[in-house]
Amino acid sequence: MEFFDREAEKREILNILRAKPQLINFIYGPINSGKTTLITDLIEELPENYVVFYVNLRRKSVIKYEDFIRVLFSVEKNKEIKDIITGLLAKAEKAIYASQGIPVNDSLLDTFLKKDSKADVLEFLENYFKEISKTKDPVLIIDELQVIGDLEIDGKLIYRLFNFFIGLTKELHLCHVFALSSDSLFIEKAYNEAMLEGRANYILVDDFDEKTAKKFLERYRIKGEEIKYILDHVGGKPIDLVELIYPEDKKKEIEQRISLRSGQIERALKRVKELGEKIIMDDVKHDVSYENLLKTLSKFKDGEEIKCNEIDEISESFFAKKNVLFVDPVRKMIKPQSGINLLAIREVLKEIRDV
């Protein structure tokens, strides 16, 4: 997805990078709102005094500790660590970004992967960043951090990472840390986590507002009534706007998307009604209530967003996991993930008689 008009968010992040590391920075927002596009565009523009390590967990299968280690590091064969670090300090930031991980040699990676190894990966990384920070400013970016949210290694790995990030930022001021996530339940959990109180910053990358979405569509010579129809039915989700650039019959394309999404929501409700469903929250299984799900959807019959305390936690979690609703814990608001989702919800409400 192309980068378009995120100057306000870029300025906020650049202001953070110009100061010494103080907080863990969570970049969050609805799915496909352009979080990764924003950060990759920003990386390319950073001056050479920054050394950026980008770890992308997207679409990675991380079910055990060894998987995480393999994703965290990239391998440079037949090199000493000191030579790798020397090379990092000589490279431009674009080359670092292309490495897709933290460069180490193959023998060290093998050591970390040994089951009986006593090597502490996080202690190694702290020293690694210390060495780099002597001459440059290290930046660690982890995309889709929620992928490892449930990984257990002497307790949940995510809590060890949070403590590590706090050490790098708040305590040692060694390295800027950014964690990207489109999982609003994960962000909500982080926001309410006592250990992160006063130690984390939250940057919302939302869908485009109407003015920006209009400007984006005009760039592709879409005009007048066609723009109005798109904005009324799709809203400002960047990926949806991109995918509507080329179809000749945009109205038909939008109607098909709404129909598809409403069908998916209807099937999810039907399954709960007929078969029942449980959802795990804080390691406890809870029954999902069909009636409460309908009550939740009915909140969007006339409005576009609600307060978090207007619906029950189980329904919130159910629809957030299905990517129907986006939960913003900072603003304490909930809204559909997109304009398509909003209209699909309203179609479902029309079809169901017992709302």
N, C-alpha and C positions, 0 to 999 in steps of 0.2 A: 504494500500500500504506500502511495506516495506521501511525502511530507507536505503539509499545507497549513500555514497560518497558526502556528502554536507559539507565537512570540512571547506571550505573557508567561506561559509555562517554562519556556526556555530561559527567560530572564530570572525567574524564581530559582531554577536549578543552578544557573551560572552564579547567582549571588551566593548560593550555598557553597559552591566550589571555590569561590574567591576567599572565603573565610576558612579558618582552621576547622577540621572535623569536630563536630560537637554531638550530632544526633544520627540515629539510623533514619534514613529517609525512605518511607514507603510511597511508591508511586502506584496509585490505584485508580479504578474507574470501571465503567461498564465494559463488557467484552467488545473487542474490535473497535475501541475508541481511539486507537493510535498511540498507545503507550510505548510499545517497542519502536515504532517508527520515530517518535519524538526523541527517544534516547539515542538511537543509532544516528540520527541526523545531528544531534548535539555532539556526540563523540567525534564525528568527522570534522567539526569546527573547532575543537579544543586546541589550544596551543601545545607545543611540544614539551612543556614542563609538566604535563600530566601523563601518567602511565595508567591506561585503562585496562582492567581485567573484566571481561564480559563472560558470564557463565549462563548459558541458556538451557533451562530445564524443560522448555516446551517440547512436547511430544517425546520426551525421554521416559523410558521405563526405569523408574528408580524404586525398587522394592526391597533392596537390601543395601547395607553400608558400602559394599564394594561397588555397586552401581553409582552411588553418589560420588565416590572417589574418582571413578573413571570419567564422570561428567565434569567434575570440579577442575581437573587438571588436563592439560594438553602435553604431549610427550615430545621432547627434543632429544633424539638419540645421540649417544656417544659424546655427551657434553657434561662438564662439571657445572654444579649449581652456580658457582661464582661467575662462570663464563656466561651462563644464561642470563643472570642478573645484569652483568656488564652489557650484554647485547640488548636487553630491555631498555636500559638507560640511554642507549644510542639510537633506538628506533623511534619512529614517529608513531603517534597514537593510532593511526589507521592500521598499521601493521599489527599492533597489539590487539586491536579489536578483531582482526581477521583470525587470530589464533584461537578464538572461541574457548578460552579457559586459561588457567594459570599455568604457565610453562614450567615443567620440571624435567629432569632426565629420567630415562627408563628405569634405572636401578632404584632410584628413590621411590618411584611409583610402585615398583614391585615390592619394596619394603612396606609401604603403606597397605598394600593389598594382602600381605601375609596374615593369616588368621591369628598367629601367636605373636604378631609384632607389637612391641611396646612403644613404637614411634607415635608421638602425638601430632596429628595432622594440624590441629589448630595452633599448637605451640610453634610448629615449623612455620606456619603462615604468618604468625605474629612477627617472628624474626625476619622473615622474607620481606614483609612490608616495612619493617624498621630499616632494613638495608636500603630499600628503594627510597624511603622518605628522607634519607640523608641528602639527596640531591634533587629529587623530583617529588611530585604529589601523586601518590597512588589512589586510584578510584576502583572500588569493587562494585560490580553491578551483577545482581542475580535476578534473572528473568523467570517468572512463574515459580517463585519460592514455595508456594503452597504444595508443590509436587511432593516435597519431603515432609509435609506436615505430620504424617502419622508414622514416620520411620522411627523404629525403636533401636537404640544402642545405649544400654544402661540408662533407660529413660528415653524420652522423646528427643531425637537429634535436634529438632527445631529450637528447643530451649537452650541447648549447648551453643547453638549458633547465635541465638539472641545474646547470650552472655558474652560470646566472642566479639560480636559486633559492638556491644556496649564498651568492651575493652578497647577496641580499635578507635572508637569515636569519642565517647564521653570521657573516658579515663586517660587514654594515651595520646589522643589527637593525632593518630598515625595515618589514617586512611579514611577517605569518604566512602560511605556504604549506601547503596541504593538497592532496594528490593522492589521488583515490579510484580504485580499480581492483578489478575482479572477476577479472582475468586473473592467476592465480597464477604463471604462468611469467614474466610481466613483473615481478611483485613479487620473484620469486626472482632474476631477473637484476639488479634494482635492489639487492637485499640483498647480492649478491655483487660489486657494482660498487665497485672500489677508490676511485674519486673520491668516493663517498658514505660511506666509512668514517668514523664519528664525526660525520657531518653529517646523519644521517637518523634519524627515529623511526618505529616501526611500531605501528599500532593495529589490533588484530584485532576485527572485528565478525563474530562467528560466528553460526550458527543458535541459536535458543533452546535453553537446557537444558530438561530434563524438567519441572522445577518451573514455569518461565516459560511453556512451551508449554501445560501443564495449566491454568494461570491464564488464559491467552488463550482457550482453548476453553471454559472455564467461563463466561467473559464472554458467550458466545453460547448459554448454556444447554445445552451439550453435557455429558453426565454419564457417570459410572460406566464400564461396560464399553466404551462407545463411545469414550470418551477413551483408555482403555487400548489399544484396537485401533488407533486413529489413531497414538498415540505409538510403538507397537511396529512399525508398518509405514511410517510417514511420517517420524518423528523431529520435529525442531524447526524445519524450514525455514519461515520466516514466510509466504512466498507459497503454499506447499502447504497450510498450515493455513487460510489465508484462503479458498482455493478449495474447501475441504472443509466450509465452514460451511453452505452451502445445499443441496447434494445430499441427497435423502431417503435413498437407499441408499449410505451412505458406504463400506461394504465393497466393493460392486461398483465404485464409482468408483476406489477405491485399487487394486483388482485390475486394472482397465483401464489405469491409469497404469503399474503395474509391467510389465504385458504389453507396452505400447507401448514403454517404455524398453528392456526386454530385447530386443525385436525390433530396435530401432535399434542396440544394441551388437552383436547377432548379425550384422547386415548389414555393419557396419563390419569385423568380424573376417573375414567371408566374402570381402569385397572384398580384404583384405590377403592372404588365403590363395590366392585364385584369380588375382588380377591383380597382386599386389605393390603396395607403396606406398613412397614416399620422404617424408622429413620434413626440413625445413631447420632446422639448429641452428647458430648462429654463422656464417651464410652458407655452410654446407657441407651438401650433401645426404647423407642417411643412409638406408640400407634399413631398413624396419620389419620385424621378425621376428615372424611369426605365433606361433611357439612361445614367444617371450619375452612376447608380449601375454597368452597363456594363463597363463603362470607368474605374471605380475603380477596377473591377476584372481584366481587361486587363492589369493593371499595373503589375500583377504577372504572365504574360504570359512567361516572360523570367527571371525575378528576384524573389528573395525570401523576400525582404523587401523594403519598400519605406519610404520617409520622410513624416511626418504628413501633410506638406503643399502641397503635391502632389494631394490630393483628397479633395472633399467638405465635410463639417462637417456633413451634413445629411446622406450621404452614409457611412461615417465613423461610425456614431452612429448606423445606421441600421445593418451593418455587425458585429459590436462589440456586439450588443444586441443579434444577432443570433449566437454568439460564432464562427463566421467564421474568424474574424480578432481580433488580439490582439494589443492594442494601448499602447505604452510605452511613457508616457509624459516626462519622465526624459531624455531619449535618443532622444526623438522627432522622433520616428520611428514607423512604422506599419508593421506587418507581419501576415501571417495566423496563426491561433491558433495551428496548428500542421502540420507535413508533410502530413498527410492524407488530411487535409483541402487544402493544397497547390495543391496537385495533383487533388483533386476534383474540385477546381477552374479551373484548366487547362482543365479538361474533359468537364466542362460546356462551356468553351470558344470554344472548338472544335465543340460542338453541336449547338451553337447559330451562325447563319449565319450573323447576322447584327451587329457584333462587329466592 
